[in-house]
Amino acid sequence: MAQGTASGHDESRISTGNAGLDDILAGGFDRERIYLIEGRPGAGKTTLALEFLIQGHREGERTLYVSLSETQRELSLVAQRHGWSLSGIEIFELVPAESVLDPAHEITVLHPAEFELSETLQSVFQKVNEIKPARVVFDSLSEIRLLAQNPLRYRRQILALKHFFAGQQCTVILLDDLSSAENDLQLHSIAHGVVMLEQLALDYGAERRRLRVVKMRGIAFRGGFHDFTIKRGGLQVFPRLVAAEHHRGFAKEFATSGSRAFDRLLGGGLERGTNALLLGAAGVGKSSIAVTFALAAAERGECAVFFAFDEGRGTFEARAETLGLPLQKYLASGHIRFQQIDPAEMSPGEFASIVRRSVEQDNARVVVIDSLTGYLNSMPDERFLVLQMHELLSYLGQLGVVTLMILAQHGLVGPMQSPIDLSYLADAVLLLRYFEAEGKVRRALSVVKKRSGHHEHTIREFVLSEAGVVLGEPLKQFRGIFKGTPEYVEELPPQGP
C-alpha cells in the first residue's frame, strides 16, 4: 500500500468515473492535477477516459475531449456500444474526419513539416480558455511525440502542457499508447499520477486485462495488479483483495453437517470462520459431503453458495436427487445458490470479486469451491494463485464464513498424489479413500487435521445411498486402508495411553 493522506470524504477529491478505480485510489483523483493513463492499443484507455468525462458531466461540470488520433464518429461509436451518450461533452478534433482521405486537405497536424507543433498546442490552449472545462482528456501523447520528432522538443512541449494546465482549474488525463521504444519515464516524472493498463494473451481462453497504479502523489492507493474486464457499461475493475481490510464480528459456534455421526467425527462440526479441505480421488464422495453442509446451512435458514469449476448444474442436481437430498427446494428459495465458473474466461480477481459479492451482498455463510483442481489447472498462466487463495480464505475466515474446498488427487486406489499441496492453508483436512475388501469397492473417511479443536482419530467407512451420506462404525479390523490395500486383522495392539 502506497503512503498517502486520504481518509473519509475529501472535497479535494473527484471520482474517476469508475467505481473499482475509485476503490483502489481510496476515493479518486485529486482535483486540478495531471494524470497519465498508459497502455498498448486495445487496453481500455479510451473507455476509461470517457468514463472520467461522463462522470464530470453527470456532476454538472464542463468537460473536453481533445483528440489527435480518433474522430468524433469513432468516439461516439465507442460510447454507443457502452450505452452512453456523449451529449454535453465537448469533443475537439485536431484531425477532422472528412479531411483524412481528401487530397485537397492532405496537410494535417500529422505532418510536422507542414504544420508546426506549437500551432497544434496553441489551438488546444485556445479551446481550453474558451470553454473553461473542469475535466480534460488529451488523446494522445503519441501524436505529440511524432510531431516533436526529437526527445528534447517533445519534453519541452509536454512541460508547456503542464505549465499551461497548472494555471487552469481543471483535472487532466493524458493518454499514451506506449508507442515509443522505451518506457517514457519523463512522463512519469511530470504527471501527478500514473495508471498502467495491460492486455495479456494466454495460450488458451480469453485475454486477461489488468491495471496497476504506478504512482499517485499524496494519495493512498492499493498497490499491485488488479484484474479488469471491458463489458457493456465500461471497465469492470476488480480491486485486489486485501483480507486485512475486512473484519466482522460473528458467534464462535459450530456449523453442523446435518449428520450427528459426521459432527462427532469432526468434534462437533466446523467452527465459524474456518475452512476444510476435502481430499481424495475422483468420485469418492467429496462433493456429496460438501452438499450436505450446504443443505444443513439452508435448513438453519442461512445462505450457502456452491462454486463449480468441474461440473454443470444438471450433474449437481442429479447427485442430490440420487442421495435423496431436498436440493430443489432450497435452490428455489435462494438459500442455496449454484454458480458454474468457466476459469478459461475468468481471471482470479474476478472470481474473488464474485465470492465477495456472495458474502457481502447475499450474506452467504457457507461457501463451497469445487474444485481447487479445476481452478488451479485451468489457469496455468496465472502466477501466485496459491497466495491469492490464501488471501481469499483469510477474508472469508474474518467474516465468519465456513469454506469447504475440494481437491481431487491423481489416481483412484493405491498411492495418490495431489496436484498441489494446499493442506497448510486448511484449518481441517478430511481424507477420503477407496479401498477394496471382501470383493467390494468401499469408501473410508478420516479427519487427519483440525486446528480449532478435538476430533476423532478413527477411520470410518461411509456409503452414498438414498439416505444421503451415511457413516459407519470405526474400521478396527483393517490396516492399510488409506494405501488402498487393507489387511484384515483380528486384533491390533493398543496405541498409546
ABEGO torsion letter per residue (X at the ends): XBBBABBEBBAABBBAGBAAAAAAAGGEBBBGBBBBBBEBBGAGAAAAAAAAAAAAAAAGBBBBBBBAABBAAAAAAAAAAAGBBABGBBBBBABBAAAAABAAAABBAABAAABBAAAAAAAAAAAAAAAGBABBBBOBAAAAAAAAGBAAAAAAAAAAAAAAAAABBBBBBBBBAGABABBBAAAAAABABBBBBBBBBBABEBBBBBBBBABBBGBBBBBEBBBBBBBBGEBBBBBBBBAAABBBBBBBBBBBAGBAAAAAAAGGEBBBGBBBBBBEBBGAGAAAAAAAAAAAAAAAGBBBBBBBAABBAAAAAAAAAAAGBBAAAAAAAGABBBBBBBAAABBAAAAAAAAAAAAAAAGBABBBBOBAAAAAAABAABBGAAAAAAAAAAAAAAAGBBBBBBBBBBEABEBBBBABBAAAABABBBBBBBBBBGGBBBBBBBBABBAAEBBBABBBBBBBBAAEBBBBBBBAABBGAAAGBBBBBABBBBBEX
